[in-house]
């Protein structure tokens, strides 16, 4: 279980960092602007926690929350895959 949790955290943080970096690059593209709440869900949550502040603390918190949010689907996927393998076929 610890191996699955660590693996999902690593993959989630990598995906969260990539999407966190991609989101501001599409400033002129309408489609990217509409997907910003999906790409960077940690930013509104960090703003709720810290208030509307700027700086490195807010960005690091948003990045960490983004990584945690994207780690949850990876963990769910790995747990369902392991559960499927453990089911005995008749």
C-alpha positions, 0 to 999 in steps of 0.5 A: 500500500505504501508503494502505491501511495508513493507512486501515485503521489509522485505521478500526481505531483508531476502531472500537477506541475506540468499542468500548473506550468501549461495553464498560464502559457495559454493566456490568449487562447480561449479554450485554455482560459476556459480549462484553467479551473480544471488545469489548476484547481489548486489555485482557487483553493490556495486563494481561499486558504491564504486570502488573495495574496501573491508571492512565493508562499501562495504559488507553492501552496497552490502547486502542492494542493494541485499535486495532491488533487491530481494524486487522488485519481492516480491512487484510485486507479492503482487501487482499482487495478490491484483489486481487479487482480486480487479477484479470483476468477471461477 
